[in-house]
Amino acid sequence: MGRAIGSVVLGYVVMAALVFVGFTIAYLLMGTEGAFQPDSYDVSGLWLATSIVLGLIAAVAGGFVCAAVAKSATPPNVLALVRLAPVTSATWRRCKTPSNPPGSCCSTHCWAPPVCSWGRGSSEAVVRWCRVKSKATLAGGCFWCLEAVFDELRGVESVESGYAGGRRPNPTYEQVCTGTTGHAEVVQVVFDADVLSYRELLQIFFTIHDPTTLNRQGHDVGTQYRSAIFYHTPEQLEIAKEVIADMEDLSVWDDPIVTEVTELDTFYPAEEYHHDYFKRNPGQGYCSVVIAPKVAKFRKQFQERLKTSEA
């Protein structure tokens, strides 16, 4: 797709250049042979005006064709790429600069493959754009529960359990469980914002845990089980505030919401045995008594949002 768009743009640039060269050659021939030699000022003006008009027509036509090609296979905001204009949407990112290798950000932050690529001169030979993966880091009790629920939500690419919000670097599960490191058990969710928005993710988050109990979820007690939203961007901060305000206005709970909203400092992945814990240990006591009923409730409440409901 990217190469197709680049080829269209390049083709129209070449066409405009050929029009310019053609008029230049015609003008020189007319002046040499003497077949047509009115006042030089008038000829120069005619040549210049005609070249500019035809060049603009070629550029505009090329832009429309390129836009049509892009629109047929990509989201609307890719049209900004066709116009070579700055991309303001948070879901797009330029993946290569002179200081970074090709596709460096695409491999870690973006959905592959890149959307567009084309030449941009000697200082920046190739520019790649791609849709940025969105991330959310949330705490709401035991991370086994949150992982089990979010992993079934359509639009979610991956869920990783871990720790955030504490003072000790690289904490272990045993250290976090003491409640002395300041960390909360969290899940980091990678999701496609074109399928599932951050606002929708938070709205679901508030239905799968109790945000009114301070440092506690059910029988799990301690600061490591607190309700928290660790935002990644200022935009996420504003959305979190708005969602909490909406929940309070609706009086969903009798008690006030105590969810902590703070900027993410560092996310520490949990030990390997915590990943996909519910899937791998469905018969374990905590899983069958606590997690299974929560997952069943989620499936019933959000049946149309499950990955299994995809056509």
C-alpha positions, -999 to 999 in steps of 0.1 A, spaced: 0 0 0 27 24 10 47 17 -22 16 22 -43 10 56 -28 46 65 -32 45 55 -68 15 76 -76 30 107 -60 63 101 -78 45 96 -111 27 130 -109 59 148 -98 77 134 -128 48 144 -150 49 179 -138 86 180 -143 82 168 -179 56 195 -186 80 221 -173 109 207 -194 87 205 -225 77 241 -224 113 251 -218 124 232 -249 96 246 -270 105 282 -259 141 277 -268 133 262 -302 109 290 -310 136 315 -302 163 297 -322 144 291 -354 128 325 -355 94 309 -364 78 328 -336 95 357 -320 71 383 -305 82 404 -277 104 383 -253 86 396 -222 53 383 -235 67 349 -245 84 345 -211 52 354 -194 31 330 -214 56 302 -209 58 308 -171 21 311 -166 13 280 -186 39 260 -169 27 270 -134 -10 263 -143 -2 229 -158 21 220 -129 -6 229 -104 -32 208 -123 -8 179 -123 -1 182 -85 -38 185 -76 -47 156 -98 -20 135 -82 -31 144 -48 -67 133 -55 -56 101 -70 -33 93 -41 -60 102 -16 -84 79 -33 -59 50 -32 -52 56 5 -89 60 14 -98 27 -2 -77 6 22 -68 27 53 -85 48 80 -94 85 72 -65 100 91 -40 84 67 -50 111 43 -28 135 63 1 113 52 -8 117 16 -7 154 19 27 152 36 12 173 64 21 169 102 0 141 117 -18 154 148 -37 122 157 -22 103 187 -27 71 168 0 78 142 37 81 145 67 87 121 88 56 124 121 66 109 143 97 113 180 101 102 191 89 137 169 58 138 171 26 117 142 18 94 111 6 111 127 9 146 95 23 162 73 1 141 87 -30 156 81 -19 192 54 7 193 33 4 160 11 -20 143 29 -36 114 33 -31 85 39 6 82 13 26 63 33 48 40 69 52 28 84 76 3 115 97 -4 120 129 14 155 141 2 190 134 11 188 142 48 158 119 54 158 92 26 127 73 38 98 82 61 75 56 75 42 62 93 23 37 113 -6 34 137 7 36 172 -2 9 197 -21 23 226 -13 13 262 -32 14 295 -19 5 329 -46 -3 355 -48 -16 390 -79 -31 406 -70 -59 430 -53 -91 420 -38 -88 385 -48 -124 377 -84 -112 377 -79 -82 355 -57 -101 330 -83 -128 327 -111 -103 318 -92 -79 295 -76 -108 276 -111 -116 263 -120 -81 252 -121 -73 215 -95 -47 205 -70 -59 231 -38 -73 217 -21 -83 248 -23 -81 286 8 -83 309 7 -85 346 32 -64 366 39 -38 392 38 0 392 35 30 415 62 19 441 96 30 453 117 -2 450 132 -9 416 126 -44 401 104 -57 429 95 -93 433 60 -107 439 69 -116 474 82 -81 481 51 -64 467 29 -87 488 44 -73 520 28 -40 511 60 -21 519 73 -14 484 44 9 475 37 -9 443 2 -20 431 -5 -51 412 -13 -39 377 -20 -50 342 -6 -33 311 -30 -35 283 -20 -30 246 -51 -22 225 -62 -10 191 -77 24 197 -96 21 164 -115 -9 179 -116 0 216 -111 35 229 -94 43 261 -126 57 275 -144 25 268 -116 5 283 -119 26 316 -157 22 316 -153 -15 315 -125 -14 341 -149 3 365 -175 -25 361 -150 -53 369 -138 -41 403 -150 -20 432 -134 15 431 -148 26 464 -128 4 488 -95 19 497 -65 -5 494 -88 -35 491 -107 -58 467 -129 -83 485 -107 -104 508 -75 -91 492 -63 -63 515 -32 -40 512 -20 -11 492 -9 -35 465 -46 -42 458 -56 -5 455 -77 8 426 -55 30 404 -52 44 369 -16 50 358 -19 73 328 6 74 299 -3 107 284 -20 140 294 -49 129 272 -54 98 292 -53 118 324 -82 140 311 -102 110 300 -97 93 334 -110 124 352 -140 126 329 -149 89 333 -147 91 371 -168 123 371 -194 106 349 -195 75 373 -200 97 403 -227 118 386 -246 85 378 -243 74 415 -233 39 404 -220 33 439 -232 45 473 -197 53 485 -173 78 468 -147 65 442 -112 63 457 -94 53 425 -59 68 424 -50 86 392 -13 91 387 13 93 360 30 60 352 67 61 362 79 26 356 61 -6 348 79 -38 360 67 -70 344 57 -97 369 74 -131 370 67 -155 342 45 -178 362 19 -150 366 13 -146 329 -20 -162 317 -24 -175 352 -61 -181 350 -58 -199 316 -31 -222 329 -46 -228 363 -84 -228 361 -88 -254 388 -66 -236 413 -86 -225 444 -85 -188 440 -91 -191 402 -122 -212 406 -137 -193 436 -128 -157 427 -117 -153 391 -141 -177 373 -173 -159 386 -159 -125 377 -150 -137 342 -185 -153 338 -201 -120 348 -180 -101 324 -188 -124 295 -226 -121 302 -225 -83 306 -202 -76 276 -210 -105 253 -210 -83 222 -176 -70 230 -158 -103 234 -132 -115 209 -153 -147 204 -182 -126 191 -162 -114 161 -176 -124 127 
